Amino acid sequence: MSYDLIIKNGKTIEGKPIEVAINAGKIVKISEKIEADSKERIELAAGTYLSAGWIDDHVHCFEKMTLYYDFPDEIGVKKGVTTVIDAGTTGAENIHEFYDLAKKAKTNVYALVNISKWGIVEQDELADLSKVKEELVHKALTELPDFVVGIKARMSKTVIGDNGITPLEMAKKIQKANNDLPLMVHIGSAPPELDEILAHMSKGDVLTHCFNGKPNGILDQSTDKIKKFAWEAYDKGIVFDIGHGTDSFNFHVAETALSEGMKATSISTDIYIRNREKGPVHDLATTMEKLRVVGYDWSEIIEKVTIAPAENFRFESKGQLKEGYDADITIFTIEAGQKILTDSNGFTREAKELIKPVKTIIGGTVYGN
């Protein structure tokens, strides 16, 4: 048997030896040892890991926007990330233009369509509810079924104006009318209050910015405990997604949650060009390092950028190293070192283990050194 590509001498994050054979963009064999011919071969150095391709389920990468934008390959393939999901930068009126650009990227790009028809062209896209057109969202979902993987509603005071919980009620109605497709909800400052937002969310809905340090977040700042209603939502099966962003990740909140037994379901960046270049986000690997210093194990960190987002957004052939799955693979090292990490509120921690992507494989094509 001959293959397009064989990756030799790898190991999983748990330390298990693994070799992978790829044909026609798919994983076709996984074993501790593969002896066969191949057109291309990667011999990994000792101490090198591989995992399913990393998925960042909250980015902003439609380059024609002005508020929040970036370039898919700058935050994707160049950073060890094989798949990104743009989280509502565009709405039904401009998502086709985004799709045409996204197809040109090496990185796999998907999108959540903003329920406001032009997306985030202004900070308060849900202040005018005439921009929320259920039929336009349905049209986008119908016309781009392989690109649009869900919907997005940003539920914080700078976005909704005087509309209270109504935009989320509209999002839930759109969701129900479209096969209960995935819904991501951004949270921030009140109104609306977080308990009201969570009361309207269902099992499987994605709450992004879960560990922000704002008074309207999950931490009761008077008791320094996680709010009871946040625990109820978590136990109900609402997905708690990091969505780090410029203003939405706080070390103390994440550490307090972990000390009480609450872990994020998925790890994402909310990256765009400014917080990539100037921080505090920089890239997905840096966000992963932050969860490591909080106290997460590397194995669960990898799970939260592979299996978890793939399940949350219903990717049936991504997120796992399995025969028949897409040949999206991240090859990386974990090295001893020192690095100061900064959260969204300026607080710091020192990382002593640094995760570094070495190669990114997307659909069987190898990128990197």
N, C-alpha and C positions, 0 to 999 in steps of 0.2 A: 504493500500500500504506500502511495506517495501523497504527501500533503502540501498545501500552499505554504504553511508556516508551522513550525514546531517551536514551542518555548520550553527550554531545557533548564533543569536544576532550580526550579522555583520552589517556594514554600508558601503555604497559607499563613495568615496572621496568627493562627494557632500553632504554627511550626511544623505542619504536616508537609512532607515532600509532595510536589505536584508538577506534572508536565502537561502541556496542553497542545493539542493538534487542531489546526484550523483549515477549513476548506470553504471557498466561496462565501467568505464573510461570516461563517458560523463555526461554533465550537463543535468539533465532531468526535473528539476523543479526549478523555481526561484519565490520567493514570499517574502512579508514582514514577513510572519509567516508560517512555515511549521510544522504541527503536524502529525507525522507519526513515525513508527518504523524504526530503522536503525541498521545495524551491527556495525557501528562506528559513533560517534557523537563528534563534536568539539563545545564546548561552549566558545564563544569569550568573553574576558573581555571587560568592558566598554572602549570606546575610541579606539577600534580596527577596522581597515578598511580591506576591501578585494577588490581586483580588478581582472580582467583577469590576467593570468600569465604574468609577465614581460618578454619582448623579447629584447635581446641585439643583434642588427643586424650587429654589426661589432666587432668581436673578432678574436683571433688567438689561436686555441686550438688543433692543431695536435702535440701531445707530442713528436713526433720523429724528429721534426725540431730543428734547433739550433739557428737561428736568432730570430724568433718570434714563441713562442710556449707557451702552458699552458695545463691544464687538465680541461676538460669540467665541471666537477662537482665542481671544486674549484672556478670557476667564474659563475657557474650556480646555481644549486639547493642549494648550501650552502649560496648563496648570494641573495636568493629570486627571482632568474631568472629561469624561466621554460624552455625557449627556447633561444638558441644561434645560430647565423649564423657566421660560420668561413668565413672571408672575403678574400679569395684568397690565403691562405697559401699554398694550394696544387694546382697542375695543373693536367692535364689529365693523366699523367704518374704515379702519386702517390696518386690520390684521392681515389682509391679503398682501399688502405691500411688504409687511414684515415677513410673511411667508416666502415671498419671492427672494428676499435677501437671505433669509435663514437657510434656504436650500443650497446656497453657495458656500456655506461654512463647512469645515472639516468636522467640527463638533456636531453631534446630534442635537438639534434644537426643536423644542416643543413649546407650546404656549398655553397659558390660562388666559381666556378672553375676559377683559374687564367688563363688568355689566354696564358701565357707562360707555356709550358708543364710540367715543374717541380716545378712551383710555386716559392715561395720565398726561394730558397736554397741559393741564393746570392742576395745582395742588388739591383743589376742591372739586374733583370730578363728579362727586355724588351730592353736591349742593343743589344741583338742578336735576330733579328727577325726570324731567321730560327727555333727558338723554338716555334713560334706561328703557330700552325697547326690547321686550321679550322676543318679538319676531325676528329682530336683527341678530340677536344672540343665536337663536335657533338656526338661522340662515348660515351664520359663520360655522357653527358646529356641523351642519349638513355638508357644506361645501369644502371644509378642510378637516375631515374626520381623522386623518393621520397626523395632523399637526396640533389641533386644539384638544387638549386632554382634560380641560376643566374650566371653571369660571373663578373669578376673583372679585371680592368686595372688600374695599378698605373702609374699616369702621372706626374712625377716630375723628375728633372734633374738627381738625383742619380740613378734612375731606368731605364730611357730610353736611356742613352748615347747620341748619335748623331742623334737619330731617330725622333726627333721633334714630330709632331702630328700623325705620321703614326701609332703607336700602337693603338691609339684611333680609327682611321679610320678602322683598322682591327677589333677591338672589335665591332664597330657598324655593320660591315659587318657580323660578326659571329652572333650578336644579331638578325639581320634581317633574317638570314637564319634559325633561330631557334625560330620561333614564337614570335619574339620581347620579348624574355625573359628579366627579370630584369638585368640591368647593373649598377654596382657601379664603380665610378671613384674616385680614390684617387688624391688629389691635394697637391702641396707643392711648392718648389722653382722652378723658371723658369730656362731654358725652359722646356716645352712650356709655353707660356703666358696664364694666366687664361681666358682672353677673347676669345682666340682661342679654348681652351678646351670647354668652355660653348657654343660656336657657333656650335660645333659638337654634342652637347648633345640634347636630345629630352625630351618632357614632360614625366615624370615618371622615367627618369634616376636619379640615386642617386649620388649626389655630396657629398662625405664624407670629413671630416675635414673643414666644411663650415666656422667655426669661428677661423681658425688659425691666428696667429699674424704675418705672413710673408709678405714681400713686395708684393708677388705675390698672396695675398689673396684678400678678397672682400673689405677690407678697404683701401681707398686712404689715405696714411699716411701723405700726404701734406695738405689735406683739412680736415682730420678726418671725412670724410663722406663715406658712402657705395658707391662703384663705380656704375656708371649708368648701365654698362653692366651686373653687378651682379643683379641689380634690374630687368632688362629685363629677365634674366634667371629665376629668382625667380617667376616673374609674368607669365612666360611661363609654369610653372608647373614642373620645375626641382626640385627634392626632395633635400632639404638642410638637411644633416645628420650631427650630431655633431662629431662623431668619435674622441673623446677626445685625446687619445694617449699620448705618451711621449712628443710630440712636436707640437700638433695641436689644442689646445684650449686656447683662450685668453679672459680673462674676459672683457677687454675693447672693443674688437671687438664685442662680444656678446651683451654687454650693448649698444653700439652705434647702432647696428642693431635694437635692440628692441626699442630704442628711436625713430628710424625712422619708426617703424612699421613692421620690418622684424623679424619673429620668425623661429627657426629651425623647420623643419617638423617632424624630429624624433631624438631621443636621444640615442646615443650609446657610447661605451667606447673605442674601439680599444685596448682592454686589452690583455696583455700577461704577462708572469710570472714576468718580471722585473718591469714593471710599476704597477703591482698589489702589489708586495711585498714592493717596494721602493717608490711607488708613481710616479707621482701625481694622478694616476687614482684610484687605490685601488679596486673599484667595481662600479657597476651600481648605487647603492644607492647614493654614493658620487657624481657621475656625476649629478644625479638628484638634489641633494642639491645645486650644483653649479648653475644650471639653476634657482633654487628658489631664490638664492641671486642675480642673475642677474635681476629678476623681474617677472618670470613666475609664474602663479598660479599652485597650486598642481594639480588641475583637469586637466589642459592641459599637465602638466608634465606626469601624468599617461597615458593620451591619447597618448603621444608621445613615450611611451614604450610598448604600447599594440595595440590599433587600427591602428595607423599609420604604424608601421613596418609590421603588418600582412597584411595590404592592399598593401604596397609597394612590398612585396615579395609573394603576392598571396596565403596567408594561408587562406583557406576558412573556417576552423573550429577553428581558434585561434584568440586571440586578443580582444574578447568580452565575457561578461557574458551573454550567451544566451542559451536557451534550444536547445539541439542538438549539441552544441559546445564541444570541448575537455575539460575535467575537469582539466584544467591547471589554477591554482589560486594562487595568492600571497596574503598572510595575513600579515599586517604590522601596525605599529603605527607611528604617527608623534608626537614628543615630543619637548617641549621647552628645549633648551640646548645651549651650546657654542662650536663651533668647527672651527678651522682655516682651510680654504680650499685654496689650491694652484693650480694655473693654470699651463699650460705647459711652461710658461716663467718666473715662479717664483713669480708672483704677487699673492697677497692673498686677501681674503674676509673672513668675519666672518659670519658663519651660526648661526642662532638662532632657527631654526627649523630643527630637525634631523629625517630623515625617516629611520625606522628600520624594516627590514623583520623579521617576527616572525615564520611563517611556509610557506613552499612551497609545493604545491600540484601539482603533475604531473601525468596526466592520472588517477586521482582519488586516487593516493597513497600519503600519507601524510609524509612529511619530516620536521624535526625541533623539537623544544622543545615541 
